[in-house]
Structure formats: C-alpha cells, structure tokens
Amino acid sequence: MASSVHSSEDLLFSVLVQLIIMIAAARTLNIVARRLGQPGAVGEIIAGLLLGPSLLGALAPALSLQLFGATPAPAVTIISQIGLTLLMFQIGMEFEFAHLDTPQHRKGAALIAGASVAVPLLAGLGFGWFSAAALAPGIDPTLYALFCGNAMAITALPILGRILAQFGLTDRPLGVVAIAAAAVNDVAGWVLLASISALAAARFSGADLALQLAGIAALLIIARLVLAPLARRLVAALPPVAGRIDPTLMAAMLALVFGLAICTYKLGIFAIFGGFLAGLIMHRHTGFVAAWKGQVGGFVLVFFLPVFFTYTGLRTNLLGLGLADLAWLALILVLAIAAKIIPVYAAARASGYTPAQAAVLGSLMNTRALMELIVLNIGRDLGVLPPAVFTMLVVMAVATTIMTGPLLKWLLPRTGHVIPQGVEA
C-alpha cells in the first residue's frame, strides 16, 4: 500500500513539473509572439516545438528524457485531450453565421468558403497519392491522401478571430466575410475529418461503416430534438447572473460535454467531436457563452491549450527530417499556400472585391494553426500520417499562420484600412 502511494506521489510530482514548464514556456513565448505582431497562439505552438526533440531533446537529451520521458506521459496525454474537448466546446459555441448583411458579402463568403475547401482538398489529395509510395509505405494510400487533403483544406477559425481583433477587422466587411467563410470551411473540414476517421475505424467494412454513420445521424437528431431543448430549459431556469454561471448549470454543461464526448468516442470519431457538438447546442445562448468565456475560457486557454501544444511538440522532431524530406516539405508549403491564396483571391475578385481586398482575404484564409494541429494529431493517432509527414505538416501549419501577420501589415494599408496600434492577438 505504501509503495502504491509513493508511486502515485512520484507520478504527481513528475506531471506537476511538466505542467509548470509547459505553462511557463507557453506564456513566455505567447508574450514574445504578440510583441512581434503575431497571434499569441503562434508563440505557444513554437514553445511546444522547443520543448520537444526539435530543441530540448537535441541539446539536452538526458534532461529531456528526465522531464518528459521517451513519450508523453499518459497523464499529460489525458489532460491534453480533456482540454482539447473543452476547447472544441468553446469553438462550437463561437461559430457565427449571422454576420453577413449584404448580397455581396453573402456571395463572397459562399464563393470563398467553397474555393478555400475544394482547391486545397484536391491539391492535398494529389500530393497524398503522388507521395504515398515514398512517404507512407504500408499505409492505405486513400486514407493517407484524404488526411493530406483535409490538412491543406482547413482554416483555423479561433486563431483567425484573434488576428482579426489584432488588426481591427472584427466588425469590418473583410473581417466579417473572412470569419463567415472560415466558419463554413471549418464545418466542412470537421465533417470530412469525422468521415475519414469513421472510414479508418471501420477498416472499409461496409456494414460497420453504415452502422457507424447511422449512429452519427442518430446522435445529431438526438442533439437537435432532445438535448438542445433540454439545454434551453436549463439555461432559462438557471440563467447566468452578473457574468457568473450557476454551479448546477456548470455541472450540467460539463456532463453534456463529456457525455457527448463518450458518445462520439464510441462511434469511432474521437471524443473531441462530442465537445464540438455540445458547443453547437449552446451556440444560441449568448449570455451563457459570454459567461463561460469570462469564467472558464481563460483557464482553458492558459492551462489546457499549452498542454496540447506541448503534447504536439513532443511528437514533432524537426531535426528528424533528411535532405530528401526537405524537398517534400518545400512542395507541401508551395501547394498549401498557393492552393489557399490563389483560389480565394479569384473567388473574392469574382464577388466584386478589389485586388487588395481579395489578397487580404486570401491571406486570412491561409491561416491554419490550431485546427490543423488537431487534424494532424488525429491522423497520427490513427496511424495514417507517418512521423515525417506529421512533422512536415506541423511546419506547414506554423508557417502559414506566421506569414499572415506580415502579409496583412503590407496589404491592409492598400485597402484604406488603418491598422490599430497595441491591439493584442
């Protein structure tokens, strides 16, 4: 009994040390990134990479092994997944499709959303099928290509929202169109990701896949017809007061999030989709959403999100890429950037926007970051993305996000927009 208690204390000590390092590093680089004009999340992603084999593991392998072990500890993995589920709950609550108020903006958002999904998806599929033999031997080429396509098609809605705030675009037409198009883009991306995950889990069994899709459809119907009305009544009975959520309502919401996470896990499409579905259920309750963001959202972003970024960084080894891999990485970067910016630019021009405005929209839709990392970790967990390809796509996610800020600083003055000073991402 004593040895069991001692072992538990040792595990707790190890995890607490890891959490202190993760949170401190993420917060430090968050501040540095914002001072450099980048979204704070970019700094947190880089902090995760620096704590992994790309830097700490290379410079001080013994220290890295002592702190983080050969692989992320199960406790850290679980914390990252719980945090990711709560984060997806927040992202689901923040989806907003009511921004558009003119035919031009509605047309622009629709065309841009379609172009920003279809062209990168096709580019990623082409890359996947072309590179499967060299980069993913032994992996089903169709699943591998589908994940490559989804990885290139995704746009990071949460990070995009921070960038719009940083540059004073939240309530401007370009920002409205971009966030609406990104919301549609993400919905398409999540539906595609869920379908790919179900396809991978079903191992191409038609009967199992049909049963799985039927289960997903049933869950969506239950969420719409049963859970949404129950949530509405609960919020009406226990409304937030002065920006504070009633403890009973908080407990019920956590039970909803984790309960739906269990359901989606059992359906074979990962627990985080349950959190996202719970967020969509609560989306219309603006008072609750505001209270949650004020009371809980900050803790999720400061504690849980850095753990997820570090978890990703511990699985990413930039130094593990060889010279041949660098050529593949360059191809991924060119395809990912061109397949986003060029079709979005064309769609925006077709909607009546000026060349400068169209270029701004293309740059905004090229932002990937967090959502990309979620997709990549799922692909890695499913065994569909080999480590080298996982690393290349992580680099692509970071690079396409980092380039957004400088591009906007160059392009926005050409649209007549004055960039505010001192606005944090």
C-alpha positions as CSV (number, residue, x, y, z in Angstrom):
1,M,0.0,0.0,0.0
2,A,2.8,2.4,0.9
3,S,4.6,1.7,-2.3
4,S,1.4,2.4,-4.3
5,V,1.0,5.8,-2.5
6,H,4.7,6.5,-3.1
7,S,4.3,5.7,-6.8
8,S,1.3,8.0,-7.1
9,E,3.2,10.8,-5.4
10,D,6.1,10.3,-7.8
11,L,3.7,10.5,-10.8
12,L,2.1,13.6,-9.4
13,F,5.5,15.2,-8.9
14,S,6.6,14.4,-12.4
15,V,3.3,15.7,-14.0
16,L,3.3,18.9,-11.9
17,V,6.9,19.7,-13.0
18,Q,5.9,19.1,-16.6
19,L,2.9,21.4,-16.3
20,I,4.9,24.2,-14.8
21,I,7.4,24.0,-17.6
22,M,4.7,23.8,-20.3
23,I,2.6,26.7,-19.0
24,A,5.6,28.9,-18.3
25,A,7.2,28.3,-21.7
26,A,3.9,28.8,-23.5
27,R,3.1,32.0,-21.7
28,T,6.5,33.5,-22.2
29,L,6.5,32.8,-26.0
30,N,2.9,34.0,-26.1
31,I,4.0,37.4,-24.9
32,V,7.0,37.4,-27.2
33,A,4.9,36.5,-30.2
34,R,2.4,39.2,-29.5
35,R,5.1,41.8,-29.2
36,L,6.3,40.7,-32.6
37,G,2.9,41.2,-34.0
38,Q,2.0,37.5,-34.2
39,P,-1.0,35.8,-32.6
40,G,-0.1,34.6,-29.1
41,A,-1.0,31.0,-30.1
42,V,1.9,31.0,-32.6
43,G,4.3,31.5,-29.7
44,E,2.6,28.7,-27.7
45,I,3.0,26.3,-30.7
46,I,6.7,27.2,-31.0
47,A,7.1,26.7,-27.3
48,G,5.8,23.2,-27.7
49,L,8.2,22.5,-30.5
50,L,11.2,23.9,-28.5
51,L,10.4,21.6,-25.6
52,G,10.3,18.6,-27.8
53,P,13.0,16.7,-29.7
54,S,13.5,19.6,-32.1
55,L,15.5,21.6,-29.5
56,L,15.5,20.4,-25.9
57,G,15.7,16.8,-26.9
58,A,18.6,17.5,-29.2
59,L,20.6,19.9,-26.9
60,A,20.0,18.1,-23.6
61,P,18.6,14.6,-24.3
62,A,19.2,13.4,-20.7
63,L,17.3,16.3,-19.3
64,S,14.5,16.0,-21.8
65,L,14.2,12.3,-21.0
66,Q,14.1,13.0,-17.3
67,L,11.4,15.7,-17.6
68,F,9.2,14.3,-20.3
69,G,10.2,10.7,-20.8
70,A,10.6,8.9,-24.1
71,T,7.0,9.6,-25.0
72,P,4.4,12.0,-23.5
73,A,3.2,10.7,-20.1
74,P,-0.3,9.2,-20.1
75,A,-1.4,11.8,-17.6
76,V,-0.3,14.6,-19.8
77,T,-1.9,13.0,-22.8
78,I,-5.2,12.7,-21.0
79,I,-5.0,16.3,-19.8
80,S,-4.4,17.5,-23.3
81,Q,-7.4,15.5,-24.6
82,I,-9.7,16.8,-21.9
83,G,-8.5,20.3,-22.6
84,L,-9.0,19.8,-26.3
85,T,-12.5,18.6,-25.8
86,L,-13.3,21.7,-23.7
87,L,-11.7,23.9,-26.3
88,M,-13.8,22.4,-29.0
89,F,-16.8,23.1,-26.9
90,Q,-15.8,26.8,-26.9
91,I,-15.1,26.8,-30.6
92,G,-18.5,25.3,-31.3
93,M,-20.2,28.0,-29.2
94,E,-18.4,30.7,-31.1
95,F,-19.5,29.7,-34.6
96,E,-21.4,32.6,-36.0
97,F,-23.2,32.6,-39.4
98,A,-25.3,35.7,-38.9
99,H,-22.6,38.3,-39.7
100,L,-23.5,38.8,-43.3
101,D,-25.8,41.7,-44.2
102,T,-25.4,42.4,-47.9
103,P,-25.7,40.3,-51.1
104,Q,-22.0,41.0,-52.0
105,H,-20.7,39.7,-48.6
106,R,-23.0,36.7,-48.7
107,K,-21.9,35.8,-52.2
108,G,-18.3,36.5,-51.3
109,A,-18.4,34.3,-48.2
110,A,-20.0,31.4,-50.1
111,L,-17.6,31.6,-53.0
112,I,-14.6,32.0,-50.8
113,A,-15.6,29.1,-48.5
114,G,-16.1,26.8,-51.4
115,A,-12.8,27.8,-53.1
116,S,-10.9,27.6,-49.8
117,V,-12.1,24.0,-49.3
118,A,-12.3,22.5,-52.7
119,V,-8.9,23.5,-54.3
120,P,-6.7,22.8,-51.2
121,L,-8.5,19.5,-50.7
122,L,-7.8,18.5,-54.3
123,A,-4.2,19.7,-54.0
124,G,-3.7,17.6,-50.8
125,L,-5.3,14.6,-52.4
126,G,-3.0,14.9,-55.4
127,F,0.0,15.3,-53.1
128,G,-1.1,12.3,-51.0
129,W,-1.5,9.9,-53.9
130,F,1.8,11.2,-55.5
131,S,3.8,10.8,-52.3
132,A,2.2,7.7,-50.8
133,A,4.7,5.2,-52.1
134,A,7.7,7.3,-50.9
135,L,6.5,8.8,-47.7
136,A,3.8,6.5,-46.4
137,P,4.6,2.9,-47.4
138,G,2.4,0.3,-45.8
139,I,-0.4,2.9,-45.1
140,D,-3.6,2.8,-47.0
141,P,-3.0,5.4,-49.8
142,T,-6.6,6.5,-49.9
143,L,-6.8,7.3,-46.2
144,Y,-3.3,8.9,-46.3
145,A,-4.3,11.1,-49.3
146,L,-7.6,12.1,-47.6
147,F,-5.8,13.2,-44.5
148,C,-3.3,15.2,-46.6
149,G,-6.2,16.9,-48.4
150,N,-8.1,17.7,-45.2
151,A,-4.9,19.1,-43.6
152,M,-4.4,21.5,-46.6
153,A,-8.1,22.5,-46.7
154,I,-8.6,23.5,-43.0
155,T,-8.6,27.1,-41.8
156,A,-8.0,28.0,-38.2
157,L,-11.2,29.8,-37.0
158,P,-10.1,30.6,-33.4
159,I,-6.7,32.0,-34.5
160,L,-8.3,33.9,-37.3
161,G,-10.6,35.5,-34.8
162,R,-7.6,36.7,-32.8
163,I,-5.9,38.0,-35.9
164,L,-9.0,40.0,-36.9
165,A,-9.1,41.5,-33.4
166,Q,-5.4,42.4,-33.6
167,F,-5.8,44.2,-36.9
168,G,-9.1,45.9,-36.1
169,L,-11.1,43.8,-38.6
170,T,-13.7,42.2,-36.4
171,D,-16.5,44.5,-37.4
172,R,-15.3,45.4,-40.9
173,P,-16.6,43.9,-44.1
174,L,-13.4,42.0,-44.9
175,G,-13.3,40.5,-41.4
176,V,-17.0,39.6,-41.5
177,V,-16.6,37.8,-44.8
178,A,-13.4,36.0,-43.7
179,I,-14.8,34.7,-40.4
180,A,-18.0,33.6,-42.1
181,A,-16.1,31.8,-44.8
182,A,-13.8,30.3,-42.2
183,A,-16.7,29.0,-40.2
184,V,-18.2,27.2,-43.3
185,N,-14.7,26.0,-44.1
186,D,-14.3,24.5,-40.6
187,V,-17.7,22.9,-40.7
188,A,-16.8,21.2,-44.0
189,G,-13.4,20.3,-42.6
190,W,-14.8,18.7,-39.4
191,V,-17.5,16.8,-41.4
192,L,-14.7,15.5,-43.7
193,L,-12.5,14.6,-40.8
194,A,-15.3,12.8,-39.0
195,S,-16.0,10.8,-42.2
196,I,-12.3,10.0,-42.7
197,S,-12.0,8.9,-39.1
198,A,-15.1,6.7,-39.4
199,L,-13.7,5.2,-42.6
200,A,-10.4,4.4,-40.9
201,A,-12.0,3.0,-37.8
202,A,-14.4,0.8,-39.9
203,R,-11.5,-0.6,-41.9
204,F,-13.6,-0.4,-45.1
205,S,-16.3,-2.7,-43.8
206,G,-19.4,-1.5,-45.5
207,A,-21.7,-2.9,-42.8
208,D,-19.7,-1.3,-39.9
209,L,-19.4,2.0,-41.8
210,A,-23.1,2.1,-42.4
211,L,-23.8,1.3,-38.8
212,Q,-21.4,4.0,-37.7
213,L,-22.9,6.6,-40.0
214,A,-26.4,5.7,-38.7
215,G,-25.2,6.1,-35.2
216,I,-23.7,9.6,-36.0
217,A,-27.0,10.6,-37.7
218,A,-29.0,9.4,-34.6
219,L,-26.7,11.3,-32.3
220,L,-27.2,14.5,-34.3
221,I,-31.0,14.0,-34.3
222,I,-31.0,13.4,-30.5
223,A,-28.8,16.5,-30.0
224,R,-31.2,18.7,-32.1
225,L,-34.5,17.3,-30.8
226,V,-33.8,16.3,-27.3
227,L,-30.6,17.8,-25.9
228,A,-31.0,21.3,-27.4
229,P,-34.5,21.8,-25.8
230,L,-33.3,20.5,-22.5
231,A,-30.3,22.8,-22.6
232,R,-32.6,25.7,-23.4
233,R,-34.9,25.0,-20.4
234,L,-31.9,24.5,-18.1
235,V,-30.4,27.9,-19.1
236,A,-33.8,29.5,-18.7
237,A,-34.2,28.0,-15.2
238,L,-30.6,28.9,-14.2
239,P,-29.6,31.9,-16.2
240,P,-26.1,33.4,-15.7
241,V,-26.2,36.3,-13.3
242,A,-23.6,39.1,-13.5
243,G,-21.5,37.1,-15.8
244,R,-21.4,34.1,-13.5
245,I,-22.7,30.6,-14.3
246,D,-24.8,28.8,-11.7
247,P,-22.8,25.8,-10.3
248,T,-25.6,23.4,-11.2
249,L,-25.7,24.7,-14.7
250,M,-21.9,24.4,-14.9
251,A,-22.0,20.8,-13.7
252,A,-24.7,20.0,-16.3
253,M,-22.7,21.6,-19.1
254,L,-19.6,19.6,-18.2
255,A,-21.7,16.4,-18.1
256,L,-23.1,17.3,-21.5
257,V,-19.7,17.9,-23.0
258,F,-18.1,14.7,-21.5
259,G,-21.2,12.7,-22.2
260,L,-21.3,13.6,-25.9
261,A,-17.5,13.0,-26.0
262,I,-18.1,9.5,-24.8
263,C,-20.8,9.1,-27.5
264,T,-18.6,10.2,-30.3
265,Y,-15.7,8.1,-29.0
266,K,-18.0,5.0,-29.0
267,L,-19.0,5.9,-32.6
268,G,-15.3,5.9,-33.6
269,I,-14.9,9.5,-34.5
270,F,-12.9,10.8,-31.5
271,A,-14.1,12.4,-28.3
272,I,-13.3,16.0,-29.3
273,F,-16.2,15.9,-31.8
274,G,-18.6,15.5,-28.8
275,G,-17.2,18.7,-27.3
276,F,-17.8,20.5,-30.6
277,L,-21.3,19.2,-30.8
278,A,-22.1,20.3,-27.3
279,G,-20.8,23.8,-28.3
280,L,-23.2,23.9,-31.3
281,I,-26.0,23.0,-28.9
282,M,-25.2,26.0,-26.7
283,H,-24.3,28.4,-29.5
284,R,-27.5,30.4,-29.4
285,H,-27.4,31.1,-25.7
286,T,-25.3,34.2,-25.9
287,G,-25.5,35.1,-22.2
288,F,-24.2,31.6,-21.3
289,V,-21.5,31.8,-24.0
290,A,-20.2,35.2,-22.7
291,A,-20.3,33.9,-19.1
292,W,-18.4,30.7,-20.0
293,K,-15.7,32.7,-21.8
294,G,-15.3,35.0,-18.9
295,Q,-15.4,32.4,-16.2
296,V,-13.8,29.3,-17.8
297,G,-12.5,30.2,-21.2
298,G,-9.4,31.9,-20.0
299,F,-8.4,28.9,-17.8
300,V,-8.8,26.6,-20.8
301,L,-6.6,28.8,-23.0
302,V,-3.9,29.4,-20.4
303,F,-3.8,25.9,-18.8
304,F,-5.1,23.3,-21.3
305,L,-4.1,24.8,-24.6
306,P,-0.4,25.0,-23.8
307,V,-0.5,21.3,-22.7
308,F,-1.9,20.4,-26.1
309,F,0.7,22.4,-28.0
310,T,3.5,20.8,-25.9
311,Y,2.0,17.4,-26.5
312,T,2.2,18.1,-30.2
313,G,5.7,19.5,-29.9
314,L,6.9,16.4,-28.0
315,R,5.8,14.3,-31.0
316,T,7.4,16.5,-33.6
317,N,11.1,16.2,-34.5
318,L,12.2,18.9,-37.0
319,L,15.7,17.5,-36.9
320,G,14.4,14.1,-38.0
321,L,13.8,15.4,-41.5
322,G,16.5,14.5,-44.0
323,L,17.6,16.3,-47.1
324,A,15.1,14.4,-49.2
325,D,12.3,15.3,-46.8
326,L,13.1,19.0,-47.1
327,A,12.2,18.8,-50.8
328,W,8.9,17.2,-49.9
329,L,8.4,19.9,-47.2
330,A,9.0,22.6,-49.8
331,L,6.4,21.1,-52.1
332,I,3.9,20.9,-49.2
333,L,4.5,24.6,-48.4
334,V,4.1,25.7,-52.0
335,L,1.0,23.6,-52.5
336,A,-0.7,24.6,-49.2
337,I,-0.1,28.3,-49.7
338,A,-0.9,28.5,-53.4
339,A,-4.0,26.3,-53.1
340,K,-5.4,28.6,-50.5
341,I,-4.5,32.1,-51.5
342,I,-4.9,31.9,-55.3
343,P,-8.5,30.4,-55.4
344,V,-9.6,32.6,-52.6
345,Y,-8.2,35.6,-54.4
346,A,-10.1,34.6,-57.6
347,A,-13.3,34.0,-55.7
348,A,-13.1,37.4,-54.0
349,R,-12.5,39.1,-57.3
350,A,-15.5,37.3,-58.8
351,S,-17.5,38.7,-55.9
352,G,-16.6,42.3,-56.6
353,Y,-13.7,42.9,-54.2
354,T,-10.7,45.0,-55.2
355,P,-7.4,43.2,-55.9
356,A,-6.0,44.4,-52.5
357,Q,-9.1,43.3,-50.6
358,A,-9.0,39.9,-52.4
359,A,-5.4,39.5,-51.4
360,V,-6.2,40.3,-47.8
361,L,-9.0,37.6,-47.8
362,G,-6.6,35.1,-49.4
363,S,-4.0,35.8,-46.6
364,L,-6.6,35.4,-43.9
365,M,-7.9,32.1,-45.2
366,N,-4.4,30.7,-45.3
367,T,-4.2,30.7,-41.5
368,R,-4.2,27.1,-40.2
369,A,-2.5,26.8,-36.8
370,L,-4.7,25.2,-34.1
371,M,-7.3,23.4,-36.2
372,E,-4.5,22.0,-38.4
373,L,-2.7,20.6,-35.3
374,I,-5.9,18.9,-34.2
375,V,-6.4,17.2,-37.6
376,L,-2.7,16.2,-37.7
377,N,-2.8,14.6,-34.2
378,I,-5.9,12.6,-35.1
379,G,-4.1,11.4,-38.3
380,R,-1.0,10.5,-36.2
381,D,-3.1,8.6,-33.6
382,L,-4.9,6.7,-36.4
383,G,-1.6,5.7,-37.8
384,V,-2.5,7.3,-41.2
385,L,0.2,10.0,-41.0
386,P,3.8,8.8,-40.7
387,P,6.1,10.8,-38.3
388,A,8.0,12.5,-41.1
389,V,4.8,13.7,-42.8
390,F,3.3,14.7,-39.5
391,T,6.3,16.9,-38.9
392,M,6.2,18.4,-42.3
393,L,2.5,19.3,-41.9
394,V,3.1,20.8,-38.5
395,V,5.8,23.0,-40.0
396,M,3.3,24.0,-42.7
397,A,0.6,24.8,-40.1
398,V,3.0,27.1,-38.2
399,A,4.5,28.7,-41.4
400,T,1.1,29.6,-42.9
401,T,0.0,31.2,-39.7
402,I,3.2,33.1,-39.1
403,M,3.1,34.6,-42.6
404,T,-0.5,36.0,-42.1
405,G,0.6,39.0,-39.9
406,P,3.3,40.4,-42.2
407,L,1.1,40.0,-45.2
408,L,-1.7,41.9,-43.6
409,K,0.7,44.7,-42.5
410,W,1.7,45.0,-46.1
411,L,-1.7,44.6,-47.7
412,L,-4.2,46.3,-45.4
413,P,-3.0,49.9,-46.0
414,R,-3.6,49.3,-49.7
415,T,-7.3,48.8,-48.9
416,G,-7.5,52.0,-46.9
417,H,-7.7,50.3,-43.6
418,V,-5.7,51.8,-40.7
419,I,-4.0,49.2,-38.6
420,P,-4.6,49.9,-34.9
421,Q,-1.6,50.1,-32.6
422,G,-1.2,48.0,-29.5
423,V,-4.1,45.6,-30.1
424,E,-3.2,42.1,-28.8
425,A,-4.0,39.0,-30.7
